[in-house]
């Protein structure tokens, strides 16, 4: 399609760096025989939480994609892909993220799925 803008998935691009950083830390600890304790249980827990986050993101992504495609079929609004439209959508998405994040700190059910930060 002509004129369609594609943005990279920065999380997907960062995952190899995360893995490399973990391996570099393990190597550093093994070679220097210092650097603190590396708790295997903590590492496994973090990896499982990361995998769960990816699985949840995929599931919710498909649900959201289906809903948004349905709404796209019936909406009379078309903002296009101009710079102003991208900027407005960026600000609105940031506002959406703020409220979802804030909700995650206030509602126990959402907090349970909240990724540690």
SVG drawing of the C-alpha trace seen along z (x, -y; Angstrom):
<svg xmlns="http://www.w3.org/2000/svg" viewBox="-21 -19 59 40">
<polyline fill="none" stroke="black" stroke-width="0.4" points="0.0,0.0 1.3,-3.4 1.6,-6.0 1.1,-3.6 3.4,-4.3 5.0,-1.4 6.5,-1.7 8.9,0.8 8.0,2.8 10.7,1.5 10.0,4.2 10.6,6.9 13.8,5.2 15.0,4.9 14.4,8.5 17.8,9.7 19.5,7.0 17.8,8.1 18.9,11.7 22.5,10.6 22.6,8.4 21.5,11.3 24.1,13.6 26.8,10.9 25.9,10.5 26.1,14.2 29.5,14.4 30.8,11.5 29.8,13.1 31.3,16.4 34.6,14.9 35.1,12.4 33.7,14.6 32.0,11.6 29.2,9.2 26.7,10.3 24.5,13.3 22.5,14.2 19.3,15.8 18.1,18.4 14.6,18.3 14.4,14.5 15.7,15.0 13.3,17.7 10.4,15.7 11.3,12.7 11.6,14.8 8.2,16.4 6.6,13.0 8.1,11.8 6.8,14.8 3.4,14.3 3.4,10.6 4.2,11.6 1.4,14.2 -1.1,11.7 0.0,9.1 -0.6,11.4 -4.0,12.5 -5.2,9.0 -3.6,7.8 -5.8,10.1 -8.9,9.1 -8.1,5.4 -7.3,5.9 -10.6,7.6 -12.5,4.9 -10.6,2.1 -11.1,3.6 -14.8,3.9 -14.9,0.2 -12.9,-0.8 -15.5,0.8 -18.2,-1.4 -16.5,-4.7 -17.1,-7.8 -13.8,-9.3 -10.6,-9.0 -7.7,-11.1 -5.2,-9.7 -1.5,-9.5 -0.5,-13.1 2.0,-14.4 -0.7,-16.2 -2.8,-13.0 0.2,-10.9 1.0,-13.5 -2.7,-13.7 -2.8,-9.9 0.5,-9.8 -0.7,-12.2 -4.1,-10.3 -2.3,-7.0 0.0,-8.4 -3.0,-9.7 -4.6,-6.3 -1.5,-4.6 -1.4,-7.0 -4.9,-6.2 -4.5,-2.4 -1.3,-2.6 -2.9,-4.6 -5.8,-2.2 -3.2,0.6 -2.1,-1.0 -5.7,-1.5 -7.6,1.7 -6.3,5.0 -7.3,7.2 -5.3,4.9 -2.5,4.7 -2.1,8.4 -1.3,8.2 0.9,5.1 4.5,5.6 7.0,4.6 8.7,1.3"/>
</svg>
